[in-house]
Amino acid sequence: AQTLAEGMPFNSTKECEYGELALRPAEGAHLPPPSWPGTASTISEITPSAKAGAGQPLAGASPASESLDRARTDATGQRLTTNQGVPIADNQNSLKAGLRGPTAMEDFILREKITHFDHERIPERVVHARGSGAHGYFESLVDLSEHTRATPFAQPGKITPVFVRFSTVAGERGSADTVRDVRGFAVKFYTDEGNWDLVGNNIPVFFIQDAMKFPDLIHAVKPEPNNGIPQAASAHDTFWDFASLSPEATHMLLWHTSDRAIPRSYRMMQGFGVHTFRLVNAEGVSVFCKFHWTPVDGTHSLVWDEATRLAGADPDFHRRDLWEAIEAGEFPEWELGLQIFDEELADSFPFDVLDPTKLVPEELVPLTPVGRMVLNRNPDNFFAETEQVAFCTAHVVPGIDFSNDPLLQGRIHSYLDTQISRLGGANFHELPINAPLAPLHNNQRDGIHRQAIPRGRVAYEPNSLGGGCPFQAGMAGFTSFAEHIAADKVRGKPEKFADHYSQARLFWQSQTPPEQQHIIDAFRFELAHVQTPAIRQRVVSMLVNVDARLAAQVAVGLGFEVPLAMPAVGPAPDVQYDPSPGLSLLSRLGEKGIRTRKIAILADADSPPDKVNLMRDTLREQGANVKVIAARLQVISADGESLAVDIPLSASPSVLFDAVIVADGVTIEQELDHNGLALEFLKLQYRHGKPLLMTGRAQDLLPAAGIPAALPDGSPDPALFLVGGDDPAADLAPFIKALSGQRVYARETD
Ligand code: HDE
């Protein structure tokens, strides 16, 4: 029984940190209090930490994440140890020669802790550094054995576990989510016959046609090497310099400047395998195939002004959205559709299916739905799972094979190679998130951080000492499609690769007018950040080859005359496609209505708690994420009912919400209205095309916020609702309908 000396700082949970007490901590002083669930009250009751995760409920368990139980640890009720399992008595103080003396070199506990900390960062991915992952499963809807022996498609109802990582490309690990960029969409299927990684993007084409140019592309888009500016942005000279000297990028540049590059959510974007792949059946017969993921939530994007504000208001906007949706049981879901075509049909197309700057229009080859993917569990540990997951395009399984797309061919090398430096050696496949569920046996041995302990003296093949094991699987194993090739070894490209503009025009012509305007605005924004006039001119000269109005509009915005068209690199077919409506984002609304959509209810001390509660509850019942916002945190009470404010206005900017309701009682006289933020909130909701429901006296706020009652062309605004507020159910109906639809882009004016 020791007591604290007079005048010493006192902290009842850390009393051993100070003075004489530090020398001899009381027995059990660092154990959690006995009242904690599952906590042992004496040291003898404590057992070594169990490897299989105990205690944590499995939210939406999937077979793959269950297999990770072997690696999950849980410290609940456990004592603190070193990495060698030695119990640690005091985790607050280093070992010193006297209380005021130097630290002892022998303090192995301090040294182990600091050494581990010193090395706890690994290099970030050279591209796609920032991302978010989730576990889930793929369910086949069909028996696709006619075309492929890949086991995920073996029969309807077949479940294959997956881990998916979404990412931005250019930004560093800590950059913002909502920047203008392509999004990665990488899926690891843990199949019965090994791991298959479908490492795709949310845009179906790419900037370049040959892997040879990838390092140049990435060096151009990353921050400029002299000053490290800009972070996670393509709006700078080096990117557009490279792009304007690479006419093959034109098609992709139109996608990049479209709203595809600023998705509302990872859950609301499509995914594409981009390249043409091969499916191979059990007889060795092959067809070509393109992979498409289509979100059940529909395709929705931000608007640019919103995206830039969001980067400040919540840099984790997409990461948080994915995490929260899964935690709430609103599991994101995609349909997998395949475009399947044979070589003969491919030869008849006016473009080359090996060219990754081209897509196969759905009008030429429609999508065949083959399955669905559901993400139903968040990772337990961001580093162990999302950071250490290693996707490799080389990871294919029997039944899936490569085409000769020269971009894909280069990727087959790159991914395996990059993991070796990123994850510190050749054994990254043993990390739990990367390990296949299928059995793994071979004669590869040793290397840094080897986990497996292979038994026996045999590490070669053929062998007799090991009974010939592990033995070749023969035709049951992976067999590359036996493509006949008779050709000269050359550096070059097929002629059809030289058509750089026809599909760019197809994309442009398939966009709705507001989407086209966004592309024009994005080109103006990007090129306005380019300092070198010749680069701006060169980009517009590319656009002249796509569409005269597009080029003219961009040129006007930048203050110069439309330049001459960029000359063609050689003879190329100029193909006229019919517009393809599916290329417009607005064509896919989704089936989930207002589920997971974020709605703000602005309220004030005068707002009627009963009506606001009713509206909030109705919206929540339909799956919306509703927050009551007021000038400050408070409980608003009237007539025996009360309403708790969730978050103050200053901490919840408009861009975090998909729609706003302003409760009756928010009036000119009230606190909220005297707050410029409230008017700013409404203005931004309006400008960003979102539904506004103004109830009762709150309608008076509109003129103060400068919001017109009608659209610029005089027609009624389809998502601005002025209602009495006496009948919340009736008031909400049209608002809910508007929120289930697309934004009101007609409100956007200069
Ligand atoms: Fe990647 N890419 N890439 N890429 N890529 C990487 O691999 C590469 C390309 C894509 O969430 C790297 O593990 C080359 C197209 C995604 O972990 C690296 C070429 C598409 C991810 C690499 C391409 C992609 C990557 C960096 C041109 C869409 C993130 C870290 C020949 C089909 C996966 C890593 C994750 C990551 C190389 C082009 C998608 C360096 C050489 C086209 C989604 O290996």
Boltz pocket constraint, residues with backbone or C-beta under 6 A from the ligand:
constraints:
  - pocket:
      binder: B
      contacts: [[A, 125], [A, 126], [A, 127], [A, 128], [A, 131], [A, 165], [A, 166], [A, 167], [A, 183], [A, 184], [A, 185], [A, 186], [A, 199], [A, 200], [A, 201], [A, 203], [A, 206], [A, 210], [A, 211], [A, 212], [A, 214], [A, 272], [A, 273], [A, 274], [A, 275], [A, 356], [A, 386], [A, 389], [A, 390], [A, 391], [A, 406], [A, 407], [A, 408], [A, 410], [A, 411], [A, 414], [A, 415], [A, 416], [A, 418], [A, 419]]
      max_distance: 6.0
